[in-house]
Amino acid sequence: MSKLELNGLKRRHGIDAKALGRGIGSGCGKTSSYGHKGGKARSGRGKVKWFEGGQMPLYRRLPKRGFVSLQDKSCIAYLNLSTLQKLCDAKVFKAKQEINIDALKTANVIRKNICNVRLLAKGELKTALNLTVSYASDAAVRGVEAAGGKVQIA
């Protein structure tokens, strides 16, 4: 085995097009073609992918769209009339039963961290139920009342 010398070093395949920092004869010795000082000569150098050479970046040129609601929507569960009818068909809820948020959590219809329930009118309800919800659409209230139940908004 020969001793380790600069002229015996092999090229780093797949890393650099030209082996940098391999002495004066390689043409890329000393500063390794990074020049003297400055941000481009430092380790960890480079720009972010979206840097556009100092011109106004695209994400700042485009107008802002939409808005972010201050109301936390993650704690609201949406409940359709068709879902309630499926639960009644599966004998989870009985006719004229009082159904509130706690009853829905107990039946695993909504998650445990939900604090509000919004009743929507998708589908049809044939069973009379007494519902206590946080919000309800007018069409949903009419659908429950047409089935013989009532909706109370708490």
C-alpha positions in Angstrom: 0.0 0.0 0.0 1.4 3.3 -1.0 1.4 6.3 1.3 -1.3 8.9 1.0 -0.3 11.9 -1.2 -2.2 14.7 -2.8 -1.5 13.5 -6.3 -2.8 10.1 -5.5 -6.3 11.2 -4.4 -9.1 10.0 -6.5 -11.9 12.2 -7.8 -15.1 12.3 -5.7 -17.5 10.7 -8.2 -21.0 12.2 -8.4 -20.3 15.0 -5.9 -18.4 17.7 -7.9 -17.8 18.2 -11.6 -14.3 19.2 -10.7 -12.4 18.1 -7.6 -12.0 21.2 -5.5 -9.3 22.0 -3.0 -6.7 19.6 -4.4 -3.7 21.8 -4.6 -2.2 24.4 -6.8 -1.8 22.2 -9.9 -5.5 21.3 -10.2 -6.5 24.8 -11.1 -9.0 24.7 -8.2 -6.6 25.0 -5.2 -6.4 27.6 -2.4 -9.8 29.3 -2.5 -11.3 26.4 -4.6 -12.8 28.9 -7.1 -15.0 30.4 -4.3 -13.0 33.7 -4.4 -12.0 35.7 -1.3 -14.3 36.3 1.6 -18.0 37.2 1.3 -21.2 35.1 1.7 -20.4 33.0 -1.3 -17.1 31.9 0.1 -18.5 30.7 3.5 -19.7 27.3 4.5 -23.5 26.8 4.4 -23.6 29.4 1.6 -26.3 29.6 -0.9 -29.7 31.2 -1.4 -33.2 30.0 -0.9 -34.9 28.3 -3.8 -37.3 31.2 -4.4 -34.6 34.0 -4.5 -34.8 35.9 -7.8 -31.6 37.8 -7.8 -32.8 40.8 -5.9 -35.9 41.5 -8.0 -39.3 41.6 -6.2 -40.1 37.9 -5.6 -43.2 36.3 -7.1 -44.9 35.7 -3.8 -44.7 39.4 -3.0 -45.7 40.5 -6.5 -49.0 38.6 -6.5 -52.0 40.0 -4.6 -53.2 38.5 -1.4 -56.4 36.5 -1.8 -59.1 35.4 0.7 -59.0 35.7 4.4 -58.4 33.6 7.5 -61.4 33.4 9.9 -60.8 34.1 13.5 -63.4 31.6 14.5 -61.9 28.1 15.3 -63.7 25.8 12.9 -62.0 22.6 14.2 -64.3 22.3 17.2 -67.5 22.4 15.1 -69.0 19.1 13.9 -71.4 19.0 10.9 -74.3 16.7 11.1 -76.7 15.9 8.3 -80.2 14.7 8.5 -79.3 11.6 6.4 -76.7 10.7 9.1 -79.3 10.9 11.8 -81.6 8.7 9.8 -78.9 6.1 9.3 -78.3 6.1 13.1 -82.0 5.6 13.7 -82.1 2.8 11.2 -79.2 1.2 13.0 -81.1 1.5 16.3 -78.5 3.9 17.8 -81.2 6.5 18.5 -84.9 5.8 19.1 -87.9 7.9 18.1 -88.7 10.9 20.3 -85.3 10.5 22.0 -83.5 13.6 23.3 -80.3 14.0 21.3 -77.6 16.5 22.4 -73.8 16.9 22.0 -73.1 14.4 24.9 -75.4 11.8 23.3 -73.6 12.1 20.0 -70.2 11.8 21.7 -71.4 8.7 23.6 -72.6 7.1 20.3 -69.2 8.0 18.7 -70.9 10.0 16.0 -68.7 13.0 16.7 -65.2 13.3 18.3 -64.6 14.0 22.0 -63.0 17.4 21.4 -66.0 18.8 19.6 -67.8 21.6 21.4 -70.4 22.7 18.8 -72.7 20.8 16.4 -74.2 22.3 13.3 -77.2 20.6 11.8 -77.5 20.6 8.0 -80.4 19.6 5.7 -78.7 17.1 3.4 -80.8 14.0 3.1 -84.2 13.2 4.6 -85.2 12.4 8.2 -88.2 10.1 8.7 -87.9 9.5 12.5 -89.1 12.1 15.0 -86.2 13.3 17.1 -85.7 16.0 19.7 -82.4 17.6 18.9 -80.4 20.1 20.9 -77.6 21.6 18.7 -75.5 24.8 18.6 -76.5 25.8 15.1 -79.0 24.6 12.5 -80.0 25.7 9.0 -83.6 26.7 8.4 -84.0 23.8 5.9 -82.7 21.3 8.6 -85.2 22.7 11.2 -88.0 22.3 8.7 -86.9 18.7 7.9 -86.9 17.7 11.5 -90.2 19.3 12.2 -91.7 17.6 9.1 -90.7 14.3 10.6 -92.5 15.2 13.9 -89.5 16.2 15.9 -88.2 19.5 17.1 -84.9 21.4 17.2 -83.6 23.5 20.1 -80.7 25.7 19.5 -78.5 26.1 22.6 
